[in-house]
Amino acid sequence: MRLSRPHRSSRRSRLLHSPRRTPVLAALLLALTGTFLADARPAEAGAGAGAGSGPAHGHCARQDRLRIVGADHQESACLGDLTTAALAGTPHTDMADQAGLAASGTRNPSGVPGIQIDGYFPDDSRLNATHGWRHDAQFVIRLPDRWNGGLVVTGAPGTRRQYATDALISDHVLAQGYAYASTDKGNTGADFFTDGRRPGDAVAEWNRRVTELTRAAKHTVRQRYGHGPARTYMTGISNGGYLTRWQLENHAELYDGGVDWEGVLWTSRGPNPLTSLPVTVARTLGRADDDDLLAAGFAPGSRFLWPYHEQVYWGLTQKIFRAEFDPSYDPGCPGASAGSTPEQIFAVCASDAAYDLASRPASVRQALAEVALTGRIGKPLITLHGDLDTLLPIRQDSDVYARMIDGRGRSALHRYYTIEDGTHTDGLYDRYPDLLRPILPCHRSAFAALTTWVEDGVAPPSNRTIRRPVGGDVVNSCSLN
């Protein structure tokens, strides 16, 4: 039963099957090509749907009064359970876009009734085909019936979409009573770099979209529950971690704290992915060896992960971000598109093997400066990073960012935990359970530590390496002590 659909209708979901590749590779390909849920819409409510208005504490109360400030389109549904346990296979989430991010044995809570609102803000790009809208700046907001007074905001990792962290973040915080909001960042897929008029505009939009959604979600929370959130937290993984860092540096007034899970470090002169990834392309083409990767900051213990990253991440990531910030370097690669077939999308640009940011025109560094991090955080931040991260080497990313925060005199607001045997995506744990550990349970522990820090004044443990335990349930437990 749809209780509120204030705008035009759209067509039903056509779920597409994943390619016959490894789970993480399949997830990445689906995220990049945008073939899933192309015609889905928030349609029927789940079990237990109730009345659309009534007391603020009632099931789906005030649903008919909720309007997302600034949105061009919204559709709401009263659901018996807002978690992936109930939403999997429905238009209210997208499991394909989440694939590969979590270890298969991860336990998630369920049984959280409430309201889900899907929609989009004004935008002129059309890279996100979810719900058949073919419109970017899509978002999801979830409002549990039993609210704890808080709000958690995130942005999609990689080039994925707004449902990417439903199992990683949404389920967990909803079960604790938080309202939840996520954005697609305003552009998605391997061709995200085609959005915007100038180099760097697509990534700059990511930050604007998070700010936009945070303000709108706060207003929506006020409509639903009668008052705004007492606490608002920002968190995210990979590009979502970058968004967390940027928001706490530039809009700290909107948040009370954040958890940064292996955020991407963008600086105008490096280190950044454009300084660490060219050597990986050179190695793929036989122009560099293992010692060159080690010299570039890749961990010696991560060698077993290199073949996978060579196939999936390295060349693709280099070419699409180089196209975003420096399209004049090789205008024909990737040109107007990163490709339409898997072979084209994952193909490397040979010219990237010799890419040297330091020798590029000042305009490139200016584009990077528009989205660069400074370390000047304004609210408490906890950073997690795996020491076997083979996409964002920890020595060239979070180690540097921690020093940037210290250099700004903000170390009292920061805690930094290195996760032993953690890598960029927890899905790889399923392939290498004897060599890796998932970071997700440490993220959940870090979020609990953050809220205790902010709300009770109890500081988390000092900066340290979180050792991999020799026994126990490593997939679902992690102590920061």
C-alpha positions as a LaTeX table, in Angstrom:
\begin{tabular}{lrrr}
\hline
Residue & $x$ (\AA) & $y$ (\AA) & $z$ (\AA) \\
\hline
Met1 & 0.00 & 0.00 & 0.00 \\
Arg2 & 1.56 & 3.29 & $-1.08$ \\
Leu3 & 0.54 & 5.96 & 1.41 \\
Ser4 & 2.28 & 8.95 & $-0.09$ \\
Arg5 & 3.49 & 9.47 & $-3.63$ \\
Pro6 & 3.25 & 13.21 & $-4.21$ \\
His7 & 4.70 & 13.22 & $-7.72$ \\
Arg8 & 4.55 & 11.26 & $-10.93$ \\
Ser9 & 4.68 & 7.49 & $-10.99$ \\
Ser10 & 7.41 & 5.37 & $-12.57$ \\
Arg11 & 7.78 & 1.77 & $-13.65$ \\
Arg12 & 8.49 & $-1.38$ & $-11.73$ \\
Ser13 & 11.84 & $-2.96$ & $-11.06$ \\
Arg14 & 13.62 & $-5.28$ & $-13.50$ \\
Leu15 & 16.37 & $-6.88$ & $-11.47$ \\
Leu16 & 19.30 & $-7.95$ & $-13.60$ \\
His17 & 21.65 & $-10.78$ & $-12.78$ \\
Ser18 & 25.28 & $-10.10$ & $-11.93$ \\
Pro19 & 28.01 & $-10.98$ & $-14.43$ \\
Arg20 & 29.72 & $-14.32$ & $-13.86$ \\
Arg21 & 32.73 & $-12.86$ & $-12.14$ \\
Thr22 & 34.01 & $-12.75$ & $-8.57$ \\
Pro23 & 31.54 & $-11.03$ & $-6.21$ \\
Val24 & 33.61 & $-7.88$ & $-5.82$ \\
Leu25 & 34.30 & $-7.61$ & $-9.54$ \\
Ala26 & 30.64 & $-8.18$ & $-10.32$ \\
Ala27 & 29.65 & $-5.49$ & $-7.85$ \\
Leu28 & 32.10 & $-3.03$ & $-9.30$ \\
Leu29 & 30.95 & $-3.70$ & $-12.85$ \\
Leu30 & 27.30 & $-3.29$ & $-11.87$ \\
Ala31 & 28.09 & $-0.07$ & $-10.05$ \\
Leu32 & 29.94 & 1.28 & $-13.06$ \\
Thr33 & 27.55 & 0.28 & $-15.82$ \\
Gly34 & 24.29 & 1.19 & $-14.08$ \\
Thr35 & 22.32 & $-1.74$ & $-15.50$ \\
Phe36 & 20.53 & $-2.74$ & $-12.30$ \\
Leu37 & 17.16 & $-1.50$ & $-11.04$ \\
Ala38 & 16.87 & 0.63 & $-14.14$ \\
Asp39 & 13.08 & 0.85 & $-13.89$ \\
Ala40 & 12.50 & 0.36 & $-10.16$ \\
Arg41 & 10.44 & 2.65 & $-7.99$ \\
Pro42 & 9.46 & 2.71 & $-4.31$ \\
Ala43 & 6.13 & 0.96 & $-4.69$ \\
Glu44 & 4.32 & $-1.21$ & $-2.19$ \\
Ala45 & 4.92 & $-0.95$ & 1.51 \\
Gly46 & 6.20 & $-3.92$ & 3.43 \\
Ala47 & 4.32 & $-5.93$ & 6.01 \\
Gly48 & 2.86 & $-3.94$ & 8.82 \\
Ala49 & 2.06 & $-0.75$ & 6.91 \\
Gly50 & $-0.06$ & 1.61 & 8.95 \\
Ala51 & $-1.84$ & 4.94 & 8.80 \\
Gly52 & $-0.08$ & 7.86 & 7.18 \\
Ser53 & $-0.70$ & 10.40 & 9.95 \\
Gly54 & $-1.22$ & 10.49 & 13.67 \\
Pro55 & 0.88 & 10.97 & 16.81 \\
Ala56 & 4.57 & 11.59 & 16.21 \\
His57 & 5.42 & 8.29 & 17.90 \\
Gly58 & 3.02 & 6.16 & 15.85 \\
His59 & 3.89 & 3.82 & 12.99 \\
Cys60 & 4.67 & 5.98 & 9.94 \\
Ala61 & 3.17 & 9.00 & 11.66 \\
Arg62 & 3.11 & 12.26 & 9.68 \\
Gln63 & 4.08 & 10.50 & 6.46 \\
Asp64 & 1.66 & 12.60 & 4.45 \\
Arg65 & 3.23 & 15.81 & 5.79 \\
Leu66 & 6.83 & 15.05 & 4.87 \\
Arg67 & 8.36 & 17.17 & 2.13 \\
Ile68 & 12.06 & 17.06 & 1.29 \\
Val69 & 13.28 & 20.64 & 1.11 \\
Gly70 & 14.69 & 21.40 & $-2.32$ \\
Ala71 & 13.77 & 18.05 & $-3.90$ \\
Asp72 & 12.37 & 17.91 & $-7.41$ \\
His73 & 10.73 & 14.54 & $-6.82$ \\
Gln74 & 9.99 & 12.28 & $-3.86$ \\
Glu75 & 8.10 & 9.06 & $-3.16$ \\
Ser76 & 7.51 & 7.66 & 0.30 \\
Ala77 & 6.52 & 4.26 & 1.62 \\
Cys78 & 5.41 & 3.00 & 5.00 \\
Leu79 & 7.39 & $-0.17$ & 5.65 \\
Gly80 & 7.27 & $-2.89$ & 8.26 \\
Asp81 & 11.06 & $-3.19$ & 8.16 \\
Leu82 & 13.56 & $-0.67$ & 6.78 \\
Thr83 & 16.53 & $-3.07$ & 6.85 \\
Thr84 & 17.96 & $-5.15$ & 4.02 \\
Ala85 & 16.58 & $-8.34$ & 5.58 \\
Ala86 & 13.13 & $-7.22$ & 4.40 \\
Leu87 & 14.05 & $-4.91$ & 1.53 \\
Ala88 & 16.30 & $-7.29$ & $-0.45$ \\
Gly89 & 14.64 & $-8.01$ & $-3.77$ \\
Thr90 & 12.33 & $-4.99$ & $-3.53$ \\
Pro91 & 12.65 & $-1.56$ & $-5.13$ \\
His92 & 13.53 & $-0.10$ & $-1.72$ \\
Thr93 & 17.19 & $-1.15$ & $-1.88$ \\
Asp94 & 19.69 & $-2.54$ & $-4.38$ \\
Met95 & 21.66 & $-5.57$ & $-3.26$ \\
Ala96 & 23.73 & $-5.62$ & $-6.45$ \\
Asp97 & 25.19 & $-2.23$ & $-5.67$ \\
Gln98 & 26.18 & $-3.46$ & $-2.19$ \\
Ala99 & 27.80 & $-6.70$ & $-3.35$ \\
Gly100 & 31.40 & $-7.23$ & $-2.37$ \\
Leu101 & 31.50 & $-4.60$ & 0.34 \\
Ala102 & 30.84 & $-6.92$ & 3.29 \\
Ala103 & 32.06 & $-10.39$ & 4.25 \\
Ser104 & 29.42 & $-13.06$ & 3.65 \\
Gly105 & 29.18 & $-14.02$ & 7.32 \\
Thr106 & 28.25 & $-10.52$ & 8.47 \\
Arg107 & 25.27 & $-10.44$ & 10.83 \\
Asn108 & 22.91 & $-7.50$ & 10.46 \\
Pro109 & 19.95 & $-6.49$ & 12.61 \\
Ser110 & 16.40 & $-6.36$ & 11.28 \\
Gly111 & 12.86 & $-5.50$ & 12.32 \\
Val112 & 12.90 & $-1.68$ & 12.14 \\
Pro113 & 9.53 & $-0.30$ & 10.96 \\
Gly114 & 9.26 & 3.20 & 9.61 \\
Ile115 & 9.14 & 5.48 & 6.57 \\
Gln116 & 11.43 & 5.42 & 3.54 \\
Ile117 & 11.59 & 8.42 & 1.20 \\
Asp118 & 13.31 & 8.20 & $-2.17$ \\
Gly119 & 13.77 & 11.07 & $-4.55$ \\
Tyr120 & 16.15 & 13.44 & $-6.27$ \\
Phe121 & 17.29 & 17.03 & $-6.13$ \\
Pro122 & 17.48 & 19.29 & $-9.19$ \\
Asp123 & 20.32 & 18.18 & $-11.48$ \\
Asp124 & 21.02 & 18.18 & $-15.21$ \\
Ser125 & 23.00 & 14.93 & $-15.46$ \\
Arg126 & 21.42 & 11.53 & $-16.13$ \\
Leu127 & 23.93 & 8.88 & $-15.06$ \\
Asn128 & 21.80 & 7.24 & $-12.34$ \\
Ala129 & 19.04 & 5.06 & $-13.85$ \\
Thr130 & 17.71 & 3.74 & $-10.53$ \\
His131 & 13.89 & 3.67 & $-10.35$ \\
Gly132 & 13.76 & 4.45 & $-14.05$ \\
Trp133 & 14.27 & 8.13 & $-13.21$ \\
Arg134 & 17.55 & 8.50 & $-15.16$ \\
His135 & 18.32 & 11.46 & $-12.97$ \\
Asp136 & 21.30 & 12.15 & $-10.74$ \\
Ala137 & 21.32 & 13.59 & $-7.21$ \\
Gln138 & 19.13 & 10.71 & $-6.00$ \\
Phe139 & 18.80 & 10.13 & $-2.27$ \\
Val140 & 17.20 & 7.85 & 0.28 \\
Ile141 & 16.01 & 8.91 & 3.75 \\
Arg142 & 14.83 & 6.37 & 6.33 \\
Leu143 & 12.88 & 7.38 & 9.44 \\
Pro144 & 12.39 & 4.64 & 12.05 \\
Asp145 & 9.25 & 4.65 & 14.17 \\
Arg146 & 11.37 & 4.36 & 17.31 \\
Trp147 & 13.76 & 7.29 & 17.00 \\
Asn148 & 16.68 & 7.91 & 19.33 \\
Gly149 & 17.00 & 11.60 & 18.42 \\
Gly150 & 19.94 & 11.19 & 16.04 \\
Leu151 & 20.69 & 11.32 & 12.32 \\
Val152 & 23.42 & 9.53 & 10.33 \\
Val153 & 24.40 & 10.81 & 6.88 \\
Thr154 & 26.60 & 9.15 & 4.26 \\
Gly155 & 27.51 & 9.25 & 0.58 \\
Ala156 & 28.05 & 6.33 & $-1.77$ \\
Pro157 & 31.54 & 4.78 & $-1.97$ \\
Gly158 & 33.35 & 4.38 & $-5.27$ \\
Thr159 & 31.07 & 5.28 & $-8.16$ \\
Arg160 & 28.12 & 3.42 & $-6.65$ \\
Arg161 & 24.65 & 4.70 & $-5.81$ \\
Gln162 & 22.56 & 5.69 & $-2.83$ \\
Tyr163 & 21.80 & 2.17 & $-1.55$ \\
Ala164 & 25.43 & 0.99 & $-1.58$ \\
Thr165 & 25.94 & 1.12 & 2.19 \\
Asp166 & 22.53 & $-0.17$ & 3.29 \\
Ala167 & 24.01 & $-3.34$ & 4.79 \\
Leu168 & 27.25 & $-1.70$ & 5.94 \\
Ile169 & 25.76 & 1.34 & 7.67 \\
Ser170 & 21.99 & 1.78 & 7.35 \\
Asp171 & 20.89 & $-1.49$ & 9.00 \\
His172 & 23.13 & $-0.99$ & 12.01 \\
Val173 & 22.26 & 2.63 & 12.76 \\
Leu174 & 18.54 & 2.18 & 12.08 \\
Ala175 & 18.44 & $-0.65$ & 14.63 \\
Gln176 & 19.92 & 1.78 & 17.15 \\
Gly177 & 17.16 & 4.27 & 16.42 \\
Tyr178 & 18.94 & 6.74 & 14.15 \\
Ala179 & 17.36 & 8.31 & 11.10 \\
Tyr180 & 19.50 & 7.65 & 8.02 \\
Ala181 & 20.20 & 9.54 & 4.80 \\
Ser182 & 22.39 & 8.65 & 1.81 \\
Thr183 & 23.13 & 10.28 & $-1.54$ \\
Asp184 & 24.45 & 9.07 & $-4.89$ \\
Lys185 & 26.77 & 12.14 & $-4.75$ \\
Gly186 & 25.29 & 13.70 & $-7.89$ \\
Asn187 & 27.00 & 11.48 & $-10.49$ \\
Thr188 & 27.70 & 7.77 & $-10.72$ \\
Gly189 & 29.32 & 5.01 & $-12.75$ \\
Ala190 & 32.54 & 4.86 & $-14.73$ \\
Asp191 & 31.51 & 7.94 & $-16.71$ \\
Phe192 & 31.02 & 10.14 & $-13.64$ \\
Phe193 & 33.81 & 12.40 & $-14.94$ \\
Thr194 & 31.59 & 13.53 & $-17.83$ \\
Asp195 & 29.49 & 15.54 & $-15.37$ \\
Gly196 & 30.34 & 19.20 & $-14.89$ \\
Arg197 & 31.77 & 21.93 & $-17.09$ \\
Arg198 & 35.29 & 22.12 & $-15.70$ \\
Pro199 & 37.87 & 19.57 & $-14.51$ \\
Gly200 & 37.12 & 18.58 & $-10.93$ \\
Asp201 & 33.46 & 19.67 & $-11.04$ \\
Ala202 & 32.10 & 16.13 & $-10.68$ \\
Val203 & 33.98 & 15.46 & $-7.43$ \\
Ala204 & 33.21 & 18.96 & $-6.13$ \\
Glu205 & 29.54 & 18.14 & $-6.63$ \\
Trp206 & 29.87 & 15.15 & $-4.31$ \\
Asn207 & 30.56 & 17.49 & $-1.41$ \\
Arg208 & 27.72 & 19.86 & $-2.30$ \\
Arg209 & 25.26 & 16.99 & $-2.52$ \\
Val210 & 26.15 & 15.71 & 0.95 \\
Thr211 & 25.72 & 19.19 & 2.42 \\
Glu212 & 22.41 & 19.56 & 0.58 \\
Leu213 & 21.12 & 16.21 & 1.82 \\
Thr214 & 22.22 & 16.81 & 5.40 \\
Arg215 & 20.30 & 20.07 & 5.59 \\
Ala216 & 17.23 & 18.54 & 3.94 \\
Ala217 & 17.34 & 15.44 & 6.17 \\
Lys218 & 17.50 & 17.58 & 9.31 \\
His219 & 14.38 & 19.42 & 8.16 \\
Thr220 & 12.63 & 16.13 & 7.36 \\
Val221 & 13.46 & 14.75 & 10.79 \\
Arg222 & 11.91 & 17.86 & 12.32 \\
Gln223 & 8.74 & 17.32 & 10.28 \\
Arg224 & 8.50 & 13.66 & 11.24 \\
Tyr225 & 9.30 & 13.79 & 14.95 \\
Gly226 & 8.41 & 17.36 & 15.91 \\
His227 & 11.98 & 18.54 & 16.47 \\
Gly228 & 15.35 & 18.35 & 14.78 \\
Pro229 & 18.06 & 15.82 & 15.57 \\
Ala230 & 19.93 & 16.27 & 18.82 \\
Arg231 & 23.01 & 14.71 & 17.20 \\
Thr232 & 24.05 & 14.36 & 13.57 \\
Tyr233 & 26.90 & 12.08 & 12.52 \\
Met234 & 28.67 & 11.69 & 9.19 \\
Thr235 & 30.34 & 8.47 & 8.13 \\
Gly236 & 31.35 & 6.62 & 4.98 \\
Ile237 & 33.76 & 4.21 & 3.31 \\
Ser238 & 36.34 & 5.06 & 0.61 \\
Asn239 & 34.90 & 8.03 & $-1.30$ \\
Gly240 & 32.36 & 8.18 & 1.50 \\
Gly241 & 35.25 & 8.49 & 3.94 \\
Tyr242 & 36.61 & 11.38 & 1.89 \\
Leu243 & 33.18 & 13.01 & 2.08 \\
Thr244 & 33.24 & 12.60 & 5.86 \\
Arg245 & 36.62 & 14.28 & 6.11 \\
Trp246 & 35.57 & 17.14 & 3.82 \\
Gln247 & 32.31 & 17.81 & 5.64 \\
Leu248 & 33.99 & 17.96 & 9.06 \\
Glu249 & 36.55 & 20.36 & 7.61 \\
Asn250 & 34.13 & 22.61 & 5.72 \\
His251 & 30.71 & 22.25 & 7.35 \\
Ala252 & 31.45 & 21.17 & 10.89 \\
Glu253 & 28.43 & 23.18 & 12.05 \\
Leu254 & 26.15 & 20.54 & 10.54 \\
Tyr255 & 27.62 & 17.58 & 12.42 \\
Asp256 & 28.65 & 16.42 & 15.87 \\
Gly257 & 31.33 & 13.99 & 14.67 \\
Gly258 & 32.24 & 11.41 & 12.07 \\
Val259 & 33.82 & 8.04 & 11.32 \\
Asp260 & 36.12 & 7.99 & 8.30 \\
Trp261 & 36.57 & 4.48 & 6.89 \\
Glu262 & 39.62 & 4.58 & 4.59 \\
Gly263 & 38.71 & 7.92 & 3.05 \\
Val264 & 40.42 & 8.94 & $-0.19$ \\
Leu265 & 43.07 & 11.60 & 0.34 \\
Trp266 & 42.93 & 14.37 & $-2.25$ \\
Thr267 & 45.64 & 17.02 & $-2.11$ \\
Ser268 & 46.65 & 19.42 & $-4.85$ \\
Arg269 & 50.24 & 18.20 & $-5.22$ \\
Gly270 & 50.00 & 14.73 & $-3.77$ \\
Pro271 & 49.92 & 12.29 & $-2.30$ \\
Asn272 & 46.65 & 11.32 & $-3.93$ \\
Pro273 & 45.54 & 8.49 & $-6.22$ \\
Leu274 & 47.04 & 10.27 & $-9.24$ \\
Thr275 & 50.49 & 9.99 & $-7.65$ \\
Ser276 & 50.20 & 6.41 & $-6.35$ \\
Leu277 & 48.36 & 4.64 & $-9.19$ \\
Pro278 & 50.42 & 5.37 & $-12.34$ \\
Val279 & 53.09 & 2.91 & $-11.23$ \\
Thr280 & 50.44 & 0.19 & $-11.06$ \\
Val281 & 49.55 & 0.82 & $-14.70$ \\
Ala282 & 53.24 & 0.70 & $-15.57$ \\
Arg283 & 53.51 & $-2.67$ & $-13.82$ \\
Thr284 & 50.50 & $-3.97$ & $-15.76$ \\
Leu285 & 52.27 & $-3.03$ & $-18.99$ \\
Gly286 & 55.60 & $-4.52$ & $-17.89$ \\
Arg287 & 57.26 & $-1.14$ & $-17.39$ \\
Ala288 & 57.62 & $-1.43$ & $-13.61$ \\
Asp289 & 58.23 & $-4.24$ & $-11.14$ \\
Asp290 & 57.21 & $-5.17$ & $-7.62$ \\
Asp291 & 59.96 & $-3.06$ & $-6.08$ \\
Asp292 & 58.50 & 0.00 & $-7.78$ \\
Leu293 & 55.13 & $-0.64$ & $-6.16$ \\
Leu294 & 56.74 & $-1.08$ & $-2.76$ \\
Ala295 & 58.59 & 2.19 & $-3.23$ \\
Ala296 & 55.27 & 3.85 & $-4.07$ \\
Gly297 & 53.86 & 2.85 & $-0.69$ \\
Phe298 & 52.11 & $-0.45$ & $-1.33$ \\
Ala299 & 52.46 & $-2.84$ & 1.61 \\
Pro300 & 54.83 & $-5.81$ & 1.12 \\
Gly301 & 52.25 & $-8.09$ & 2.74 \\
Ser302 & 49.63 & $-7.15$ & 0.15 \\
Arg303 & 51.32 & $-8.88$ & $-2.80$ \\
Phe304 & 48.70 & $-11.65$ & $-2.87$ \\
Leu305 & 46.08 & $-8.96$ & $-3.60$ \\
Trp306 & 47.93 & $-7.33$ & $-6.48$ \\
Pro307 & 46.66 & $-9.58$ & $-9.32$ \\
Tyr308 & 43.06 & $-8.91$ & $-8.36$ \\
His309 & 43.56 & $-5.15$ & $-8.10$ \\
Glu310 & 45.43 & $-5.16$ & $-11.39$ \\
Gln311 & 42.40 & $-6.77$ & $-13.01$ \\
Val312 & 39.73 & $-4.67$ & $-11.32$ \\
Tyr313 & 40.80 & $-1.44$ & $-9.69$ \\
Trp314 & 44.14 & 0.07 & $-10.59$ \\
Gly315 & 43.96 & 1.01 & $-14.25$ \\
Leu316 & 40.27 & 1.86 & $-14.15$ \\
Thr317 & 40.60 & 4.11 & $-11.12$ \\
Gln318 & 43.61 & 5.91 & $-12.58$ \\
Lys319 & 42.02 & 6.59 & $-15.95$ \\
Ile320 & 38.64 & 7.86 & $-14.73$ \\
Phe321 & 40.07 & 10.18 & $-12.06$ \\
Arg322 & 42.79 & 11.42 & $-14.41$ \\
Ala323 & 39.99 & 12.13 & $-16.90$ \\
Glu324 & 38.16 & 14.02 & $-14.14$ \\
Phe325 & 41.04 & 16.27 & $-13.09$ \\
Asp326 & 43.28 & 16.30 & $-16.18$ \\
Pro327 & 41.25 & 15.50 & $-19.34$ \\
Ser328 & 43.76 & 17.23 & $-21.64$ \\
Tyr329 & 46.51 & 14.73 & $-20.76$ \\
Asp330 & 45.10 & 12.10 & $-23.12$ \\
Pro331 & 41.81 & 13.39 & $-24.56$ \\
Gly332 & 41.13 & 10.12 & $-26.36$ \\
Cys333 & 41.43 & 7.90 & $-23.30$ \\
Pro334 & 38.83 & 7.49 & $-21.97$ \\
Gly335 & 37.38 & 10.37 & $-24.00$ \\
Ala336 & 33.61 & 10.79 & $-23.84$ \\
Ser337 & 33.18 & 7.46 & $-22.05$ \\
Ala338 & 35.16 & 4.89 & $-20.11$ \\
Gly339 & 33.49 & 2.22 & $-22.24$ \\
Ser340 & 30.29 & 0.28 & $-22.61$ \\
Thr341 & 31.59 & $-3.30$ & $-22.35$ \\
Pro342 & 33.48 & $-4.89$ & $-19.45$ \\
Glu343 & 36.60 & $-5.14$ & $-21.60$ \\
Gln344 & 36.45 & $-1.43$ & $-22.44$ \\
Ile345 & 35.64 & $-0.34$ & $-18.91$ \\
Phe346 & 38.46 & $-2.29$ & $-17.28$ \\
Ala347 & 41.02 & $-1.61$ & $-20.00$ \\
Val348 & 43.97 & 0.56 & $-18.93$ \\
Cys349 & 45.13 & 3.67 & $-20.72$ \\
Ala350 & 48.74 & 3.00 & $-21.69$ \\
Ser351 & 49.55 & 6.70 & $-21.39$ \\
Asp352 & 48.73 & 6.59 & $-17.68$ \\
Ala353 & 51.83 & 4.50 & $-17.02$ \\
Ala354 & 53.90 & 7.65 & $-17.47$ \\
Tyr355 & 51.51 & 10.09 & $-15.79$ \\
Asp356 & 53.40 & 12.59 & $-13.63$ \\
Leu357 & 51.24 & 15.03 & $-11.71$ \\
Ala358 & 54.19 & 17.29 & $-10.84$ \\
Ser359 & 54.86 & 18.01 & $-14.51$ \\
Arg360 & 51.27 & 18.81 & $-15.43$ \\
Pro361 & 49.94 & 22.38 & $-15.89$ \\
Ala362 & 49.01 & 24.46 & $-12.87$ \\
Ser363 & 45.34 & 24.18 & $-13.88$ \\
Val364 & 45.37 & 20.51 & $-12.86$ \\
Arg365 & 46.58 & 21.32 & $-9.38$ \\
Gln366 & 43.98 & 24.08 & $-9.19$ \\
Ala367 & 41.23 & 21.58 & $-10.01$ \\
Leu368 & 42.55 & 19.31 & $-7.27$ \\
Ala369 & 42.77 & 22.24 & $-4.85$ \\
Glu370 & 39.02 & 22.80 & $-5.21$ \\
Val371 & 38.34 & 19.44 & $-3.56$ \\
Ala372 & 41.52 & 19.03 & $-1.51$ \\
Leu373 & 41.58 & 18.19 & 2.18 \\
Thr374 & 43.43 & 20.33 & 4.70 \\
Gly375 & 43.24 & 18.43 & 7.99 \\
Arg376 & 41.38 & 21.33 & 9.63 \\
Ile377 & 38.56 & 19.24 & 11.11 \\
Gly378 & 36.08 & 21.01 & 13.34 \\
Lys379 & 34.43 & 18.08 & 15.11 \\
Pro380 & 35.61 & 14.71 & 16.51 \\
Leu381 & 36.72 & 12.26 & 13.83 \\
Ile382 & 37.73 & 8.61 & 14.02 \\
Thr383 & 39.72 & 7.23 & 11.08 \\
Leu384 & 40.03 & 3.51 & 10.24 \\
His385 & 42.35 & 2.15 & 7.54 \\
Gly386 & 43.53 & $-1.37$ & 6.76 \\
Asp387 & 47.28 & $-1.89$ & 6.55 \\
Leu388 & 46.77 & $-4.12$ & 3.47 \\
Asp389 & 44.66 & $-1.61$ & 1.54 \\
Thr390 & 45.81 & $-2.19$ & $-2.04$ \\
Leu391 & 43.83 & 0.60 & $-3.70$ \\
Leu392 & 44.63 & 3.41 & $-1.25$ \\
Pro393 & 47.97 & 2.47 & 0.35 \\
Ile394 & 47.82 & 3.51 & 3.98 \\
Arg395 & 51.27 & 5.14 & 3.85 \\
Gln396 & 50.06 & 7.47 & 1.10 \\
Asp397 & 46.63 & 8.14 & 2.56 \\
Ser398 & 45.53 & 7.99 & 6.18 \\
Asp399 & 49.05 & 8.14 & 7.61 \\
Val400 & 49.46 & 11.41 & 5.73 \\
Tyr401 & 46.01 & 12.69 & 6.69 \\
Ala402 & 46.69 & 12.04 & 10.37 \\
Arg403 & 49.85 & 14.16 & 10.06 \\
Met404 & 47.83 & 16.88 & 8.32 \\
Ile405 & 45.39 & 16.96 & 11.23 \\
Asp406 & 48.26 & 17.12 & 13.70 \\
Gly407 & 49.82 & 19.95 & 11.68 \\
Arg408 & 46.61 & 21.94 & 12.00 \\
Gly409 & 46.63 & 21.53 & 15.77 \\
Arg410 & 43.50 & 19.37 & 15.69 \\
Ser411 & 44.92 & 16.08 & 17.00 \\
Ala412 & 42.73 & 16.29 & 20.12 \\
Leu413 & 39.72 & 15.87 & 17.83 \\
His414 & 41.14 & 12.83 & 16.04 \\
Arg415 & 41.64 & 9.14 & 16.68 \\
Tyr416 & 43.38 & 6.94 & 14.12 \\
Tyr417 & 43.22 & 3.14 & 14.11 \\
Thr418 & 45.18 & 0.97 & 11.71 \\
Ile419 & 43.37 & $-2.32$ & 11.14 \\
Glu420 & 45.86 & $-5.16$ & 10.85 \\
Asp421 & 45.19 & $-7.33$ & 7.78 \\
Gly422 & 42.33 & $-5.08$ & 6.66 \\
Thr423 & 41.97 & $-4.26$ & 2.97 \\
His424 & 39.82 & $-1.93$ & 0.90 \\
Thr425 & 36.71 & $-4.12$ & 0.56 \\
Asp426 & 35.63 & $-6.69$ & 3.15 \\
Gly427 & 34.26 & $-8.97$ & 0.41 \\
Leu428 & 37.83 & $-10.11$ & $-0.29$ \\
Tyr429 & 37.88 & $-11.74$ & 3.16 \\
Asp430 & 35.73 & $-14.52$ & 1.71 \\
Arg431 & 38.54 & $-15.37$ & $-0.72$ \\
Tyr432 & 41.38 & $-14.98$ & 1.79 \\
Pro433 & 40.02 & $-15.75$ & 5.28 \\
Asp434 & 43.46 & $-16.77$ & 6.54 \\
Leu435 & 45.13 & $-13.57$ & 5.34 \\
Leu436 & 42.56 & $-10.81$ & 5.85 \\
Arg437 & 40.10 & $-9.51$ & 8.42 \\
Pro438 & 36.92 & $-7.47$ & 7.79 \\
Ile439 & 36.95 & $-3.82$ & 8.87 \\
Leu440 & 33.15 & $-3.49$ & 9.25 \\
Pro441 & 33.00 & $-4.71$ & 12.88 \\
Cys442 & 35.73 & $-2.18$ & 13.73 \\
His443 & 33.65 & 0.52 & 12.05 \\
Arg444 & 30.70 & $-0.41$ & 14.25 \\
Ser445 & 32.91 & $-0.28$ & 17.33 \\
Ala446 & 34.32 & 3.06 & 16.18 \\
Phe447 & 30.83 & 4.50 & 15.71 \\
Ala448 & 29.92 & 3.45 & 19.26 \\
Ala449 & 33.15 & 5.01 & 20.51 \\
Leu450 & 32.38 & 8.23 & 18.63 \\
Thr451 & 28.91 & 8.61 & 20.12 \\
Thr452 & 30.26 & 7.96 & 23.61 \\
Trp453 & 32.98 & 10.54 & 22.98 \\
Val454 & 30.52 & 13.18 & 21.78 \\
Glu455 & 27.61 & 12.51 & 24.10 \\
Asp456 & 29.31 & 11.36 & 27.31 \\
Gly457 & 32.70 & 13.02 & 27.02 \\
Val458 & 34.55 & 9.70 & 27.27 \\
Ala459 & 37.47 & 9.79 & 24.83 \\
Pro460 & 38.18 & 6.69 & 22.71 \\
Pro461 & 41.43 & 4.72 & 23.08 \\
Ser462 & 44.56 & 6.46 & 21.83 \\
Asn463 & 45.80 & 5.99 & 18.26 \\
Arg464 & 46.88 & 2.41 & 17.73 \\
Thr465 & 47.00 & $-0.65$ & 15.52 \\
Ile466 & 44.03 & $-2.97$ & 16.05 \\
Arg467 & 45.59 & $-6.41$ & 15.93 \\
Arg468 & 43.83 & $-9.27$ & 14.23 \\
Pro469 & 42.60 & $-11.68$ & 16.92 \\
Val470 & 43.85 & $-15.25$ & 16.79 \\
Gly471 & 40.36 & $-16.64$ & 17.44 \\
Gly472 & 36.73 & $-15.71$ & 17.80 \\
Asp473 & 34.25 & $-14.26$ & 15.34 \\
Val474 & 36.49 & $-11.87$ & 13.41 \\
Val475 & 33.67 & $-11.10$ & 10.96 \\
Asn476 & 31.34 & $-9.65$ & 13.59 \\
Ser477 & 33.50 & $-8.46$ & 16.47 \\
Cys478 & 36.26 & $-5.91$ & 16.93 \\
Ser479 & 37.63 & $-4.26$ & 20.05 \\
Leu480 & 39.39 & $-0.91$ & 19.74 \\
Asn481 & 41.29 & $-1.50$ & 22.98 \\
\hline
\end{tabular}
